[in-house]
Amino acid sequence: MFKEGDRLFPYPAPVTGIILGLKMPQEHKDSIVEIVSNKVGVKLYQSERKPDAFALEINEIDL
């Protein structure tokens, strides 16, 4: 369920992964890791600059 205004809406499916942004502050990353570290089936990914192109790589983080 998520809240929008004064209403609750169901998610269509469980969250299976979260991508941490390239410029996300470390304290926010740490908070998210702490929250999902004991959740079964949720994977974390980190976006990183691709060294040889104007692109991002999305790499899984080992918890």
MOHU-V79041 format. One line per field, one symbol per residue. ss: DSSP state (H for helix, E for strand, C for the rest). Layout:
ss = ???
This chain:
ss = CEEECCEEECCCCCCCEEEECCCCCHHHHHHHHHHHCCCCCCEEEEEEECCCCCCEEEEEECC
